[in-house]
């Protein structure tokens, strides 16, 4: 499974992370930046801080192995 992780800078200078499960493998940084720009006006951190910019974005791959 691929998870898209978006790390945003807050107005107070800290960071806030948003994870999106089942991300498409074909994502590009340009498409992620475009989508993040649309999200910024409506997102706030868990502590209530305004998110002001996308700081980083990456895909995390998780593999499940059954134990016998």
PyMOL commands that place a pseudoatom at each C-alpha (Angstrom):
pseudoatom trace, name=CA, resn=UNK, resi=1, chain=A, elem=C, hetatm=0, pos=[0.000, 0.000, 0.000]
pseudoatom trace, name=CA, resn=UNK, resi=2, chain=A, elem=C, hetatm=0, pos=[1.196, 3.507, -0.849]
pseudoatom trace, name=CA, resn=UNK, resi=3, chain=A, elem=C, hetatm=0, pos=[0.539, 6.417, 1.497]
pseudoatom trace, name=CA, resn=UNK, resi=4, chain=A, elem=C, hetatm=0, pos=[1.080, 10.015, 0.438]
pseudoatom trace, name=CA, resn=UNK, resi=5, chain=A, elem=C, hetatm=0, pos=[2.522, 12.113, 3.257]
pseudoatom trace, name=CA, resn=UNK, resi=6, chain=A, elem=C, hetatm=0, pos=[2.146, 15.890, 3.027]
pseudoatom trace, name=CA, resn=UNK, resi=7, chain=A, elem=C, hetatm=0, pos=[4.136, 18.028, 5.457]
pseudoatom trace, name=CA, resn=UNK, resi=8, chain=A, elem=C, hetatm=0, pos=[2.899, 21.618, 5.786]
pseudoatom trace, name=CA, resn=UNK, resi=9, chain=A, elem=C, hetatm=0, pos=[4.424, 24.665, 7.496]
pseudoatom trace, name=CA, resn=UNK, resi=10, chain=A, elem=C, hetatm=0, pos=[2.141, 26.473, 9.936]
pseudoatom trace, name=CA, resn=UNK, resi=11, chain=A, elem=C, hetatm=0, pos=[1.801, 30.200, 10.515]
pseudoatom trace, name=CA, resn=UNK, resi=12, chain=A, elem=C, hetatm=0, pos=[3.639, 29.712, 13.825]
pseudoatom trace, name=CA, resn=UNK, resi=13, chain=A, elem=C, hetatm=0, pos=[6.673, 28.117, 12.183]
pseudoatom trace, name=CA, resn=UNK, resi=14, chain=A, elem=C, hetatm=0, pos=[6.020, 24.508, 13.167]
pseudoatom trace, name=CA, resn=UNK, resi=15, chain=A, elem=C, hetatm=0, pos=[4.945, 21.680, 10.863]
pseudoatom trace, name=CA, resn=UNK, resi=16, chain=A, elem=C, hetatm=0, pos=[1.818, 19.586, 10.476]
pseudoatom trace, name=CA, resn=UNK, resi=17, chain=A, elem=C, hetatm=0, pos=[1.507, 16.292, 8.587]
pseudoatom trace, name=CA, resn=UNK, resi=18, chain=A, elem=C, hetatm=0, pos=[-1.401, 14.905, 6.570]
pseudoatom trace, name=CA, resn=UNK, resi=19, chain=A, elem=C, hetatm=0, pos=[-1.368, 11.283, 5.350]
pseudoatom trace, name=CA, resn=UNK, resi=20, chain=A, elem=C, hetatm=0, pos=[-3.507, 10.013, 2.457]
pseudoatom trace, name=CA, resn=UNK, resi=21, chain=A, elem=C, hetatm=0, pos=[-3.884, 6.225, 2.173]
pseudoatom trace, name=CA, resn=UNK, resi=22, chain=A, elem=C, hetatm=0, pos=[-3.982, 4.359, -1.149]
pseudoatom trace, name=CA, resn=UNK, resi=23, chain=A, elem=C, hetatm=0, pos=[-2.188, 7.080, -3.095]
pseudoatom trace, name=CA, resn=UNK, resi=24, chain=A, elem=C, hetatm=0, pos=[-1.672, 6.684, -6.836]
pseudoatom trace, name=CA, resn=UNK, resi=25, chain=A, elem=C, hetatm=0, pos=[1.837, 5.612, -7.812]
pseudoatom trace, name=CA, resn=UNK, resi=26, chain=A, elem=C, hetatm=0, pos=[1.745, 8.028, -10.753]
pseudoatom trace, name=CA, resn=UNK, resi=27, chain=A, elem=C, hetatm=0, pos=[1.676, 11.189, -8.603]
pseudoatom trace, name=CA, resn=UNK, resi=28, chain=A, elem=C, hetatm=0, pos=[4.103, 13.942, -9.505]
pseudoatom trace, name=CA, resn=UNK, resi=29, chain=A, elem=C, hetatm=0, pos=[5.371, 16.743, -7.305]
pseudoatom trace, name=CA, resn=UNK, resi=30, chain=A, elem=C, hetatm=0, pos=[3.635, 19.245, -9.590]
pseudoatom trace, name=CA, resn=UNK, resi=31, chain=A, elem=C, hetatm=0, pos=[0.231, 17.538, -9.180]
pseudoatom trace, name=CA, resn=UNK, resi=32, chain=A, elem=C, hetatm=0, pos=[0.713, 17.257, -5.417]
pseudoatom trace, name=CA, resn=UNK, resi=33, chain=A, elem=C, hetatm=0, pos=[1.653, 20.948, -5.153]
pseudoatom trace, name=CA, resn=UNK, resi=34, chain=A, elem=C, hetatm=0, pos=[-1.418, 21.914, -7.185]
pseudoatom trace, name=CA, resn=UNK, resi=35, chain=A, elem=C, hetatm=0, pos=[-3.735, 19.851, -4.969]
pseudoatom trace, name=CA, resn=UNK, resi=36, chain=A, elem=C, hetatm=0, pos=[-2.059, 21.093, -1.766]
pseudoatom trace, name=CA, resn=UNK, resi=37, chain=A, elem=C, hetatm=0, pos=[-2.593, 24.705, -2.855]
pseudoatom trace, name=CA, resn=UNK, resi=38, chain=A, elem=C, hetatm=0, pos=[-6.322, 23.998, -3.109]
pseudoatom trace, name=CA, resn=UNK, resi=39, chain=A, elem=C, hetatm=0, pos=[-6.361, 22.402, 0.367]
pseudoatom trace, name=CA, resn=UNK, resi=40, chain=A, elem=C, hetatm=0, pos=[-4.440, 25.152, 2.196]
pseudoatom trace, name=CA, resn=UNK, resi=41, chain=A, elem=C, hetatm=0, pos=[-7.393, 27.553, 2.629]
pseudoatom trace, name=CA, resn=UNK, resi=42, chain=A, elem=C, hetatm=0, pos=[-9.431, 24.933, 4.512]
pseudoatom trace, name=CA, resn=UNK, resi=43, chain=A, elem=C, hetatm=0, pos=[-6.792, 23.089, 6.558]
pseudoatom trace, name=CA, resn=UNK, resi=44, chain=A, elem=C, hetatm=0, pos=[-5.674, 23.806, 10.112]
pseudoatom trace, name=CA, resn=UNK, resi=45, chain=A, elem=C, hetatm=0, pos=[-3.325, 21.816, 12.343]
pseudoatom trace, name=CA, resn=UNK, resi=46, chain=A, elem=C, hetatm=0, pos=[-4.586, 19.686, 15.226]
pseudoatom trace, name=CA, resn=UNK, resi=47, chain=A, elem=C, hetatm=0, pos=[-3.647, 22.598, 17.492]
pseudoatom trace, name=CA, resn=UNK, resi=48, chain=A, elem=C, hetatm=0, pos=[-5.650, 25.062, 15.399]
pseudoatom trace, name=CA, resn=UNK, resi=49, chain=A, elem=C, hetatm=0, pos=[-2.729, 26.737, 13.608]
pseudoatom trace, name=CA, resn=UNK, resi=50, chain=A, elem=C, hetatm=0, pos=[-3.213, 27.954, 10.028]
pseudoatom trace, name=CA, resn=UNK, resi=51, chain=A, elem=C, hetatm=0, pos=[-1.254, 25.966, 7.430]
pseudoatom trace, name=CA, resn=UNK, resi=52, chain=A, elem=C, hetatm=0, pos=[0.613, 28.334, 5.111]
pseudoatom trace, name=CA, resn=UNK, resi=53, chain=A, elem=C, hetatm=0, pos=[2.666, 26.238, 2.671]
pseudoatom trace, name=CA, resn=UNK, resi=54, chain=A, elem=C, hetatm=0, pos=[3.593, 22.740, 1.565]
pseudoatom trace, name=CA, resn=UNK, resi=55, chain=A, elem=C, hetatm=0, pos=[7.005, 21.906, 3.008]
pseudoatom trace, name=CA, resn=UNK, resi=56, chain=A, elem=C, hetatm=0, pos=[7.520, 18.335, 1.760]
pseudoatom trace, name=CA, resn=UNK, resi=57, chain=A, elem=C, hetatm=0, pos=[5.665, 15.469, 0.089]
pseudoatom trace, name=CA, resn=UNK, resi=58, chain=A, elem=C, hetatm=0, pos=[6.607, 11.809, -0.278]
pseudoatom trace, name=CA, resn=UNK, resi=59, chain=A, elem=C, hetatm=0, pos=[5.193, 8.324, -0.746]
pseudoatom trace, name=CA, resn=UNK, resi=60, chain=A, elem=C, hetatm=0, pos=[5.563, 5.638, 1.917]
pseudoatom trace, name=CA, resn=UNK, resi=61, chain=A, elem=C, hetatm=0, pos=[5.259, 2.001, 0.840]
pseudoatom trace, name=CA, resn=UNK, resi=62, chain=A, elem=C, hetatm=0, pos=[3.931, -0.472, 3.404]
pseudoatom trace, name=CA, resn=UNK, resi=63, chain=A, elem=C, hetatm=0, pos=[4.187, -4.211, 2.907]
pseudoatom trace, name=CA, resn=UNK, resi=64, chain=A, elem=C, hetatm=0, pos=[2.226, -6.732, 4.924]
pseudoatom trace, name=CA, resn=UNK, resi=65, chain=A, elem=C, hetatm=0, pos=[3.780, -10.156, 5.566]
pseudoatom trace, name=CA, resn=UNK, resi=66, chain=A, elem=C, hetatm=0, pos=[1.652, -12.873, 7.084]
pseudoatom trace, name=CA, resn=UNK, resi=67, chain=A, elem=C, hetatm=0, pos=[3.221, -14.901, 9.862]
pseudoatom trace, name=CA, resn=UNK, resi=68, chain=A, elem=C, hetatm=0, pos=[2.633, -18.641, 9.850]
for i in range(1, 68): cmd.bond("trace and resi %d" % i, "trace and resi %d" % (i + 1))
show_as sticks, trace
zoom trace
